[in-house]
């Protein structure tokens, strides 16, 4: 802190000091004496407008890259619109949506997305909580264990998807080799719908479980020690304390983790895309693991059907908002009755 | 909300008694072999795919058609690596990724801190509602807007240039929120007032008072931004030309094709993962701390 003060103090010598002494930084309009020098007026303008300039970049970028594209997606979804032929776009009202709701491939993609999402979120949250409980003990070399758990987080999604595609290979993949070694029939990791979902969910779980465990761990450490000690004095064992104290007090964090994985999980793209390197956006020979975003990519970019791709995007957008809301309500109920903070 | 002060310079006095208490409960839960065993198994499972990737990359692909795959690395890694360099523009893609992620990181840290400073320390009309708006945008799945974003970029003539990947990510809601939370506690009002008294304009106050005081939080934001940007796939895949991609898109291209030569492909992923792995080993402690602090705040 002292170094900062000296820096300012030394800075004072370089610049002449303008006559603004009675202007604390946080005053907007304090109706001061307006008849001072230009420096004074400059300073008034500074206080008044600089804050807006400081936050302007965020709002500009969000408008350009976030808000506008989303609204524009709603607009393009009402058109028969081919990528690159923007002038030939033809207004068809809700036509794309009508088509979408009777499109078996869309429902298939939606079902796959939910299946993969459930297979990844549910086990992940449970394992993350258990892992956090293990990490919350008096381990030797605490930081090293935490780093170890986080290791998968450094793998890029692409690298991870490629490696797991190899591990889950149907013919020479390591997992099938091991299964055969113990006398189990090899699994059709690509061809079979449910198995492919398990494989893809495994990729997600592998990358995010440790990360979420650290988040849960942080929340566990925020639980006041006195509560545990009091329960201990009353004779509560490890299990009892875990279920009666730790779990209820983790409720807000578990909600946070579930909502974040919902927003991310329903947009899953990279893993299914790379699980099937040959079929572009098809998600397997029969679309058995095509997800909604993959379908959006296939329609919007590979088939250049902007309008239809946009309709898919908007439906998914609404679904995510609704699910995130429901998630919030359900998780709050499931995660116990302890007082949330 | 409460995690920030633990690293804020003002909260030093609160630590000693807390540590005392932690030790007393820690003794009650001394972990046994069981706990160490499970954790070790978990970490081995975490590390295995990395090892496997290198293992495959260091052998000839044919080896894996045998019933018993080799479990120790072979001597073919350099040969496979040089095949990667022949197949894709590896260095160019790596360079593009460094340029994109570097620019995005620098910009996100600077612009987020600037906006965070305004939200935390300056008073202006509409501050509250605007901050709520920023937080609300955190949950918006902006990835779903990529089709029109692509149309816009095409109209601007930016597709196939790195700008298309950089500009949309110059500042993030997460960054603004994260820095705002930190600055509220870490930068004393008195210091800002002192700078103002000495005639610093707001931007100079930001530069000389705020920026030096937020280095730890800015570093963490930088690490996370870099990793997010480095891993980005869908948008670069769409927006960049296949001849001039980022490393992730180049890896995908390596994998595409009817017959997949996994020794080649996994040599590529190994080469692309090693730099990130080194960063993780050097900065892992900070990354862990960053995740845990961010968690309690959220």
Interface residues (C-beta under 8 A of the other chain):
Chain A: X1 X3 X4 X5 X7 X8 X11 X12 X15 X16 X17 X18 X20 X21 X23 X24 X25 X26 X27 X28 X43 X46 X47 X48 X50 X51 X52 X54 X55 X57 X58 X61 X62 X64 X65 X66 X67 X68 X69 X70 X72 X73 X75 X76 X83 X84 X86 X131 X134 X135 X136 X137 X138 X139 X143 X145 X146 X147 X148 X149 X150 X151 X152 X153 X154 X155 X156 X157 X158 X159 X160 X162 X163 X164 X165 X166 X167 X169 X172 X174 X177 X206 X210 X211 X214 X215 X216 X217 X218 X219 X221 X222 X225 X228 X229 X232 X238 X253 X256 X259 X263 X267 X269 X270 X273 X274 X277 X278 X293 X296 X297 X300 X301 X306 X309 X310 X313 X314 X316 X317 X320 X324
Chain B: X2 X3 X9 X21 X22 X24 X25 X26 X27 X28 X29 X30 X31 X35 X36 X38 X39 X42 X43 X45 X46 X47 X49 X50 X52 X53 X56 X64 X65 X67 X69 X111 X112 X114 X115 X117 X118 X119 X121 X122 X123 X124 X125 X127 X130 X134 X137 X139 X140 X141 X142 X143 X144 X145 X146 X147 X148 X149 X150 X151 X152 X154 X155 X167 X168 X169 X170 X171 X173 X176 X189 X191 X192 X193 X194 X195 X196 X197 X198 X199 X200 X201 X202 X203 X204 X205 X206 X208 X209 X212 X213 X227 X230 X231 X233 X234 X238 X248 X251 X252 X255 X256 X257 X258 X260 X262 X265 X266 X269 X272 X273 X276 X277 X279 X280 X284 X285 X287 X288 X291 X292 X293 X294 X295 X296 X298
